[in-house]
Amino acid sequence: MTAHLLTIERQIKSPQARRVLLIEDNDVNRMLLSDYLSYCGYDVQSLSDASTFFATIEKFQPELMLLDLKLPGVDGYLLLEQIQQKPNLSKIPIIVVSAFAFKADRERAMNLGASRYLIKPVNLTELLLAIEEELSCIPI
């Protein structure tokens, strides 16, 4: 399994590091995903909550966002709503990575502008392929 995953990683690495913003409140999940995506060649900025979300977007200029829905303070649904109200941000693909497994959660997130919805524990191969598919629509 590991060898297969590493083979896939080598096949889809981008020549230029693409910028991914990860918003995840769980320290272990955030560290593992951030490290893994960095290893796969992405330029990753991560946040544990939404307090500096818009300032980080302005400075980092992400090409894609990975968003957990259960965040302290402002939840992911509210962030999705706020993003859709800003034309310059609403074009950034957002992949929701959440433990919320109900169909209603998925539909709500997708209706609020999420590009994809992955359920934790996330399959890393599926995550990488989803990221690459979303980024392939955005010119470098």
BATORKE-810088 format. One record per residue: residue in three letters; x, y, z of N, C-alpha, C, CB in turn. Coordinates in steps of 0.001 Angstrom, whole numbers, plus 500000, padded with zeros to 6 digits. Glycine has a CB too. Example, Ala and Ser with C-alpha at 12.3 -4.5 7.8 and 13.67 -1.06 7.14 Angstrom:
<pts>
ALA513190494310507800512300495500507800513200496700507800511308495527509046SER512850497750507080513670498940507140512900500030507870514084499402505725
</pts>
This chain:
<pts>
MET500827498804500000500000500000500000500867501253500000499062500002501208THR501870501277500874502739502453500950503491502664499642503731502313502110ALA504018501579499079504750501702497815503828502219496711505364500341497408HIS502596501739496698501622502192495700501347503686495868500304501388495818LEU501170504128497104500901505535497383502086506397496973500582505739498869LEU503298505962497264504477506731496885504611506830495373505730506104497478THR504238505772494655504277505801493201503293506843492669503957504408492622ILE502097506871493227501102507856492808501602509260493102499753507608493513GLU502209509461494286502730510779494645503724511271493605503390510738496024ARG504633510410493187505647510822492211505012511189490873506679509705492011GLN503915510500490528503267510754489246502555512101489214502281509650488939ILE502057512573490368501239513775490323501908515004490920499962513526491030LYS503165514905491308503843516088491843503906517176490788505261515734492330SER503588518376491208503631519518490296505057520043490212502662520638490757PRO505491520526489029506835521066488909507009522343489734507155521340487451GLN505956523121489879505996524341490679505076524134491873505571525603489838ALA505548524473493070504752524268494276503466525073494211505553524650495522ARG502356524393494317501045525049494332500683525360495778499946524152493658ARG500026526485495998499725526963497350498390526408497848499701528499497381VAL498459525717498988497272525120499599497135525658501019497359523558499598LEU495948526172501327495640526628502679494828525545503369494866527989502663LEU495318525082504509494679524029505291494101524645506555495684522891505635ILE492798524481506770492147524976507984491624523760508729490986526002507659GLU492300523412509811492011522201510592492338522478512051492827520968510064ASP491376522280512961491605522603514367492332521506515141490296522886515030ASN492244520267514691492915519177515389494414519233515092492321517801514970ASP495217519408516151496663519595515983497330518449515234497318519757517330VAL496986517220515582497615516059514949497221515980513480497220514757515680ASN495927516114513200495475516069511806496114517178510977493951516181511736ARG496173518384511554496757519524510838498230519275510536496598520817511659MET498974518801511536500399518552511344500639517450510309501052518175512675LEU499886516352510420500074515241509490499731515636508056499224514053509917LEU498590516292507872498207516704506515499169517734505953496790517266506509SER499555518687506775500485519719506320501828519111505914500693520771507418ASP502364518253506763503643517605506461503541516725505220504111516770507655TYR502458515985505118502274515083503982502178515872502673501010514221504180LEU501381516934502674501236517729501457502533518455501102500102518738501620SER503261518907502106504577519521501850505514518495501229505193520087503162TYR505510517285501763506330516204501221505970515930499761506156514928502061CYS504680516075499437504214515831498070504479517013497135502732515519498082GLY505093518063497655505501519166496798504627520404496847505555518699495428TYR503668520456497744502801521629497850503373522633498837501386521219498274ASP503094523900498605503415524970499536502193525113500433503776526331498791VAL502302524685501692501150524599502582501253525624503704501028523189503163GLN500178526329503914500002527206505073498834526616505846499742528732504657SER498963526496507175497871525897507931497410526799509061498292524552508484LEU496112526703509344495475527470510412494703526514511311494535528569509832SER494670526829512610493919525991513550492508526538513789494671525886514884ASP492257527764513372490927528360513501490793529463512449490693528927514951ALA489663530137512487489385531127511444489763532552511829487934531087511091SER490400532731512965490666534090513450491520534923512493491349534021514791THR492457534304511794493310535039510851493080534586509408494786534856511222PHE491930533973509164491633533372507867491784534354506706490233532816507876PHE491082535481506759491090536402505619492432537116505468489977537429505770ALA493096537412506569494436538015506491495422537031505872494926538453507895THR495293535758506232496182534726505680495940534559504187495974533378506405ILE494688534569503775494378534447502346494983535607501571492855534395502119GLU494846536799502107495378537981501421496894537886501252495014539257502195LYS497570537414502292499035537337502249499527536117501461499596537292503670PHE498911534960501686499390533698501112498881533446499688498975532549502000GLN497705533980499351497102533803498024496991532319497641497928534554496966PRO496237531531498406496140530094498104495443529831496779495398529371499217GLU495830528733496158495188528301494925494086527296495207496212527702493973LEU494101526742496430493127525749496848493066525768498368493491524328496309MET491888525438498924491747525358500376491211524000500780490827526467500896LEU491742523484501884491211522292502534490579522775503831492334521191502790LEU489295522510504010488556523096505117487845522042505952487555524097504597ASP488137522049507244487370521258508202486132522074508550488219520903509493LEU485024521420508831483801522151509147483658522466510630482609521365508690LYS484211521605511475484081521817512919485313522564513413483907520459513680LEU485154523869513543486243524734513979485796525512515209486681525700512841PRO486732525903516064486344526727517212485948528136516758487497526801518236GLY484965528691517418484524530045517059483651530018515820485729530964516829VAL484205530368514694483491530381513415483609528998512785484058531486512454ASP482471528373512475482552527041511874482779527122510365481275526248512169GLY483059525975509775483367525917508357482218526342507462483782524545507998TYR480991526075507889479838526506507082479786528026506969478525525979507693LEU480005528699508087479989530167508061481137530700507196480091530739509499LEU482296530047507271483415530455506411483042530302504940484678529624506729LEU482400529186504595481977528985503210481030530107502771481289527607503048GLU480099530482503631479178531577503306479937532884503081478142531757504427GLN480874533176503976481644534421503866482508534432502609482525534613505106ILE483081533308502262483908533204501056483066533490499811484557531798500958GLN481860532945499766481001533135498589480575534586498422479767532249498689GLN480620535361499479480247536771499401481394537637498872479811537272500773LYS482567537046498707483729537791498214484109537237496832484942537688499221PRO483795537980495770484023537479494405485454537013494137483670538549493418ASN486437537686494716487830537288494465488180535963495155488787538390494944LEU487434535576496169487711534322496875486823533174496416487540534522498359SER485659533480495912484699532427495574485173531531494426483371533049495211LYS486200531957493718486737531149492619487788530139493091487343532056491561ILE488244530254494338489248529331494872488552528016495214489968529934496135PRO489025526894494655488398525612494989488581525281496470488986524486494120ILE487504524761497064487538524377498470487144522914498573486594525275499330ILE488045522139499147487762520739499426487501520628500919488942519800498971VAL486283520248501257485942520042502663486453518671503077484399520165502905VAL487145518642504220487633517390504805487047517357506213489242517296504813SER486007516548506413485246516614507653484867515234508165484001517445507453ALA484646515162509469484133513932510085482612513862509966484554513852511568PHE481979514957509561480522514956509380480191514086508170479966516418509193ALA479590512929508421479396511945507358477972511902506806479766510589507865PHE477090512735507324475709512691506855475550513376505502474789513340507877LYS474615512868504719474346513417503393473964514898503484473226512618502700ALA473217515273504512472784516664504679473981517598504880471820516783505871ASP475011517133505609476222517936505801476925518167504475477177517254506793ARG477053517106503694477702517203502388476936518163501484477806515814501729GLU475619517982501415474803518839500550474893520300500971473344518380500571ARG474873520550502278474961521925502757476291522560502347474798521969504284ALA477380521830502542478702522356502176478810522590500678479804521399502633MET478314521659499892478387521805498437477517522984497968477940520492497740ASN476357523156498588475486524288498238476102525626498628474127524136498914LEU477009525599499605477680526828500038478984527080499270477969526761501537GLY479263526254498259480393526542497387481572525586497450480873527864497686ALA481496524550498279482601523584498306482681522849496971482422522572499470SER483899522586496510484102521859495255483959520352495451485480522179494676ARG484429519899496607484415518467496930484198518308498423485741517769496487TYR483817517082498805483557516784500208484136515416500504482028516836500538LEU485175515378501328485802514117501714485560513873503199487325514130501398ILE485281512626503537484972512268504920486203511679505595483796511271504977LYS486465512160506823487569511625507632487179510249508156487922512587508815PRO488135509334508291489539509516507937489691509517506418490415508408508571VAL490403510500505936490523510707504499491551509738503899490918512168504198ASN491210509231502738492131508403501973493118509350501296491372507498500920LEU494404509215501598495398510165501095495524510155499577496738509869501705THR495381508995498982495429508919497521494254509693496923495405507440497045GLU493080509483497488491890510198497021492052511708497213490637509698497765LEU492624512108498345492853513531498603493805514130497576493411513734500014LEU494918513471497328495890513991496350495290514091494954497131513099496311LEU494539513085494564493916513125493240492883514251493154493254511771492919ALA492119514451494229491131515541494246491832516897494147490267515477495536ILE492918517061494880493677518318494829494195518562493415494857518289495836GLU494789517553492835495343517714491480494262518003490451496111516465491072GLU493130517336490575492039517591489632491539519026489751490883516609489870GLU491396519504490976490940520885491167491981521888490661490637521146492655LEU493239521620490945494301522553490518494538522517489016495601522233491239SER494202521404488376494426521300486929493544522281486161494156519866486448CYS492487522764486792491592523735486151492082525164486322490188523608486715ILE493150525347487131493661526687487423495026526827486772493745526946488964PRO495241527816485909496561527990485302497595528370486349496512529055484204ILE498822527909486117499935528217487033500374529647486835501130527255486813
</pts>
